């Protein structure tokens, strides 16, 4: 996707921190700031019950904020 508000792990824009309603979320697969949705893998990692090669993931909704690590270091 070419939108600046959509972030995923393979978009080559560097490491970043993702917050939903002010809470930091780790293991994020993708995040959409415009729509307020984040997909992540909760800990501990586990297999999805419908497929042995799929990892269980969850979606969170709320106020999504993405901060690039370069911006976080300067603040």
TIVO-2410 file (N, C-alpha, C; in nm, 3 decimals):
# residues 75
REC num residu      c1      c2      c3 atome chaine
REC   1      X   0.083  -0.117   0.000     N      A
REC   1      X   0.000   0.000   0.000    CA      A
REC   1      X   0.088   0.124   0.000     C      A
REC   2      X   0.040   0.227  -0.061     N      A
REC   2      X   0.119   0.348  -0.072    CA      A
REC   2      X   0.076   0.458   0.025     C      A
REC   3      X  -0.020   0.429   0.112     N      A
REC   3      X  -0.065   0.530   0.208    CA      A
REC   3      X   0.038   0.549   0.318     C      A
REC   4      X   0.057   0.672   0.359     N      A
REC   4      X   0.152   0.702   0.466    CA      A
REC   4      X   0.100   0.663   0.603     C      A
REC   5      X  -0.030   0.640   0.616     N      A
REC   5      X  -0.088   0.606   0.745    CA      A
REC   5      X  -0.094   0.456   0.769     C      A
REC   6      X  -0.056   0.375   0.668     N      A
REC   6      X  -0.057   0.229   0.683    CA      A
REC   6      X   0.087   0.182   0.699     C      A
REC   7      X   0.114   0.108   0.806     N      A
REC   7      X   0.248   0.060   0.836    CA      A
REC   7      X   0.245  -0.092   0.847     C      A
REC   8      X   0.345  -0.159   0.788     N      A
REC   8      X   0.358  -0.303   0.806    CA      A
REC   8      X   0.505  -0.338   0.818     C      A
REC   9      X   0.532  -0.462   0.857     N      A
REC   9      X   0.668  -0.501   0.894    CA      A
REC   9      X   0.765  -0.504   0.775     C      A
REC  10      X   0.717  -0.509   0.652     N      A
REC  10      X   0.807  -0.519   0.536    CA      A
REC  10      X   0.799  -0.397   0.445     C      A
REC  11      X   0.766  -0.280   0.497     N      A
REC  11      X   0.753  -0.163   0.411    CA      A
REC  11      X   0.882  -0.082   0.399     C      A
REC  12      X   0.991  -0.127   0.459     N      A
REC  12      X   1.125  -0.066   0.446    CA      A
REC  12      X   1.131   0.079   0.494     C      A
REC  13      X   1.050   0.115   0.592     N      A
REC  13      X   1.055   0.250   0.647    CA      A
REC  13      X   1.123   0.254   0.783     C      A
REC  14      X   1.179   0.143   0.826     N      A
REC  14      X   1.253   0.140   0.951    CA      A
REC  14      X   1.170   0.094   1.070     C      A
REC  15      X   1.239   0.085   1.184     N      A
REC  15      X   1.173   0.042   1.306    CA      A
REC  15      X   1.089   0.155   1.363     C      A
REC  16      X   0.980   0.118   1.429     N      A
REC  16      X   0.892   0.218   1.489    CA      A
REC  16      X   0.818   0.158   1.607     C      A
REC  17      X   0.762   0.244   1.689     N      A
REC  17      X   0.683   0.203   1.804    CA      A
REC  17      X   0.537   0.232   1.774     C      A
REC  18      X   0.450   0.139   1.815     N      A
REC  18      X   0.307   0.154   1.788    CA      A
REC  18      X   0.234   0.163   1.922     C      A
REC  19      X   0.146   0.261   1.933     N      A
REC  19      X   0.066   0.282   2.053    CA      A
REC  19      X  -0.082   0.278   2.017     C      A
REC  20      X  -0.161   0.211   2.099     N      A
REC  20      X  -0.307   0.211   2.085    CA      A
REC  20      X  -0.364   0.267   2.214     C      A
REC  21      X  -0.433   0.378   2.205     N      A
REC  21      X  -0.489   0.448   2.322    CA      A
REC  21      X  -0.382   0.476   2.427     C      A
REC  22      X  -0.260   0.505   2.382     N      A
REC  22      X  -0.150   0.539   2.472    CA      A
REC  22      X  -0.072   0.420   2.525     C      A
REC  23      X  -0.113   0.297   2.494     N      A
REC  23      X  -0.044   0.177   2.540    CA      A
REC  23      X   0.045   0.122   2.429     C      A
REC  24      X   0.173   0.097   2.462     N      A
REC  24      X   0.267   0.046   2.363    CA      A
REC  24      X   0.234  -0.100   2.331     C      A
REC  25      X   0.231  -0.134   2.202     N      A
REC  25      X   0.201  -0.268   2.157    CA      A
REC  25      X   0.325  -0.324   2.089     C      A
REC  26      X   0.367  -0.445   2.129     N      A
REC  26      X   0.482  -0.509   2.066    CA      A
REC  26      X   0.433  -0.619   1.972     C      A
REC  27      X   0.523  -0.668   1.888     N      A
REC  27      X   0.496  -0.773   1.789    CA      A
REC  27      X   0.385  -0.733   1.692     C      A
REC  28      X   0.390  -0.611   1.644     N      A
REC  28      X   0.288  -0.560   1.552    CA      A
REC  28      X   0.318  -0.610   1.411     C      A
REC  29      X   0.216  -0.664   1.344     N      A
REC  29      X   0.228  -0.709   1.206    CA      A
REC  29      X   0.198  -0.592   1.112     C      A
REC  30      X   0.087  -0.523   1.136     N      A
REC  30      X   0.053  -0.403   1.059    CA      A
REC  30      X  -0.032  -0.311   1.145     C      A
REC  31      X  -0.030  -0.184   1.108     N      A
REC  31      X  -0.108  -0.082   1.179    CA      A
REC  31      X  -0.161   0.019   1.079     C      A
REC  32      X  -0.285   0.060   1.099     N      A
REC  32      X  -0.349   0.160   1.014    CA      A
REC  32      X  -0.393   0.276   1.102     C      A
REC  33      X  -0.319   0.386   1.095     N      A
REC  33      X  -0.351   0.503   1.179    CA      A
REC  33      X  -0.484   0.566   1.140     C      A
REC  34      X  -0.514   0.569   1.012     N      A
REC  34      X  -0.637   0.634   0.965    CA      A
REC  34      X  -0.761   0.562   1.012     C      A
REC  35      X  -0.761   0.430   1.005     N      A
REC  35      X  -0.878   0.351   1.046    CA      A
REC  35      X  -0.875   0.311   1.192     C      A
REC  36      X  -0.760   0.325   1.259     N      A
REC  36      X  -0.750   0.294   1.401    CA      A
REC  36      X  -0.748   0.146   1.431     C      A
REC  37      X  -0.676   0.067   1.348     N      A
REC  37      X  -0.670  -0.079   1.365    CA      A
REC  37      X  -0.524  -0.123   1.368     C      A
REC  38      X  -0.493  -0.217   1.461     N      A
REC  38      X  -0.359  -0.275   1.471    CA      A
REC  38      X  -0.374  -0.426   1.477     C      A
REC  39      X  -0.294  -0.498   1.398     N      A
REC  39      X  -0.289  -0.644   1.404    CA      A
REC  39      X  -0.155  -0.682   1.467     C      A
REC  40      X  -0.159  -0.769   1.568     N      A
REC  40      X  -0.036  -0.806   1.639    CA      A
REC  40      X  -0.043  -0.952   1.683     C      A
REC  41      X   0.074  -1.007   1.719     N      A
REC  41      X   0.083  -1.143   1.772    CA      A
REC  41      X   0.102  -1.133   1.924     C      A
REC  42      X   0.004  -1.177   2.004     N      A
REC  42      X   0.019  -1.170   2.149    CA      A
REC  42      X   0.119  -1.274   2.200     C      A
REC  43      X   0.175  -1.245   2.317     N      A
REC  43      X   0.268  -1.340   2.380    CA      A
REC  43      X   0.190  -1.431   2.473     C      A
REC  44      X   0.224  -1.556   2.486     N      A
REC  44      X   0.324  -1.630   2.408    CA      A
REC  44      X   0.272  -1.661   2.268     C      A
REC  45      X   0.365  -1.675   2.174     N      A
REC  45      X   0.326  -1.710   2.038    CA      A
REC  45      X   0.265  -1.850   2.038     C      A
REC  46      X   0.160  -1.868   1.959     N      A
REC  46      X   0.097  -1.999   1.950    CA      A
REC  46      X   0.041  -2.018   1.810     C      A
REC  47      X   0.020  -2.143   1.774     N      A
REC  47      X  -0.033  -2.177   1.642    CA      A
REC  47      X  -0.182  -2.150   1.638     C      A
REC  48      X  -0.228  -2.111   1.522     N      A
REC  48      X  -0.371  -2.091   1.500    CA      A
REC  48      X  -0.437  -2.228   1.496     C      A
REC  49      X  -0.558  -2.240   1.549     N      A
REC  49      X  -0.621  -2.371   1.559    CA      A
REC  49      X  -0.665  -2.426   1.424     C      A
REC  50      X  -0.680  -2.341   1.323     N      A
REC  50      X  -0.725  -2.387   1.192    CA      A
REC  50      X  -0.611  -2.416   1.094     C      A
REC  51      X  -0.492  -2.387   1.131     N      A
REC  51      X  -0.381  -2.413   1.041    CA      A
REC  51      X  -0.252  -2.430   1.117     C      A
REC  52      X  -0.179  -2.537   1.093     N      A
REC  52      X  -0.056  -2.561   1.170    CA      A
REC  52      X   0.056  -2.462   1.137     C      A
REC  53      X   0.051  -2.398   1.021     N      A
REC  53      X   0.158  -2.306   0.983    CA      A
REC  53      X   0.118  -2.159   0.997     C      A
REC  54      X   0.010  -2.132   1.069     N      A
REC  54      X  -0.036  -1.996   1.091    CA      A
REC  54      X  -0.017  -1.958   1.237     C      A
REC  55      X   0.026  -1.835   1.261     N      A
REC  55      X   0.045  -1.785   1.397    CA      A
REC  55      X  -0.081  -1.708   1.437     C      A
REC  56      X  -0.126  -1.731   1.560     N      A
REC  56      X  -0.245  -1.664   1.613    CA      A
REC  56      X  -0.220  -1.514   1.621     C      A
REC  57      X  -0.315  -1.435   1.575     N      A
REC  57      X  -0.302  -1.290   1.582    CA      A
REC  57      X  -0.433  -1.229   1.630     C      A
REC  58      X  -0.424  -1.106   1.678     N      A
REC  58      X  -0.542  -1.033   1.727    CA      A
REC  58      X  -0.541  -0.894   1.667     C      A
REC  59      X  -0.657  -0.831   1.667     N      A
REC  59      X  -0.670  -0.694   1.619    CA      A
REC  59      X  -0.720  -0.606   1.733     C      A
REC  60      X  -0.660  -0.489   1.744     N      A
REC  60      X  -0.702  -0.390   1.841    CA      A
REC  60      X  -0.754  -0.268   1.767     C      A
REC  61      X  -0.853  -0.203   1.824     N      A
REC  61      X  -0.909  -0.081   1.765    CA      A
REC  61      X  -0.900   0.032   1.866     C      A
REC  62      X  -0.876   0.151   1.817     N      A
REC  62      X  -0.867   0.267   1.903    CA      A
REC  62      X  -0.785   0.376   1.836     C      A
REC  63      X  -0.733   0.468   1.916     N      A
REC  63      X  -0.648   0.577   1.865    CA      A
REC  63      X  -0.509   0.521   1.844     C      A
REC  64      X  -0.468   0.504   1.718     N      A
REC  64      X  -0.339   0.444   1.684    CA      A
REC  64      X  -0.239   0.555   1.654     C      A
REC  65      X  -0.123   0.546   1.720     N      A
REC  65      X  -0.014   0.640   1.698    CA      A
REC  65      X   0.111   0.561   1.666     C      A
REC  66      X   0.179   0.598   1.558     N      A
REC  66      X   0.303   0.531   1.518    CA      A
REC  66      X   0.416   0.632   1.527     C      A
REC  67      X   0.521   0.596   1.602     N      A
REC  67      X   0.636   0.685   1.621    CA      A
REC  67      X   0.759   0.611   1.569     C      A
REC  68      X   0.828   0.672   1.472     N      A
REC  68      X   0.951   0.614   1.421    CA      A
REC  68      X   1.059   0.627   1.528     C      A
REC  69      X   1.152   0.531   1.534     N      A
REC  69      X   1.253   0.531   1.639    CA      A
REC  69      X   1.342   0.655   1.632     C      A
REC  70      X   1.365   0.710   1.513     N      A
REC  70      X   1.444   0.833   1.502    CA      A
REC  70      X   1.375   0.948   1.574     C      A
REC  71      X   1.243   0.957   1.563     N      A
REC  71      X   1.168   1.063   1.630    CA      A
REC  71      X   1.163   1.041   1.780     C      A
REC  72      X   1.158   0.914   1.822     N      A
REC  72      X   1.149   0.883   1.965    CA      A
REC  72      X   1.280   0.919   2.036     C      A
REC  73      X   1.395   0.905   1.968     N      A
REC  73      X   1.523   0.935   2.030    CA      A
REC  73      X   1.545   1.084   2.048     C      A
REC  74      X   1.488   1.165   1.959     N      A
REC  74      X   1.509   1.309   1.969    CA      A
REC  74      X   1.418   1.375   2.071     C      A
REC  75      X   1.312   1.308   2.114     N      A
REC  75      X   1.219   1.368   2.210    CA      A
REC  75      X   1.265   1.350   2.351     C      A
***
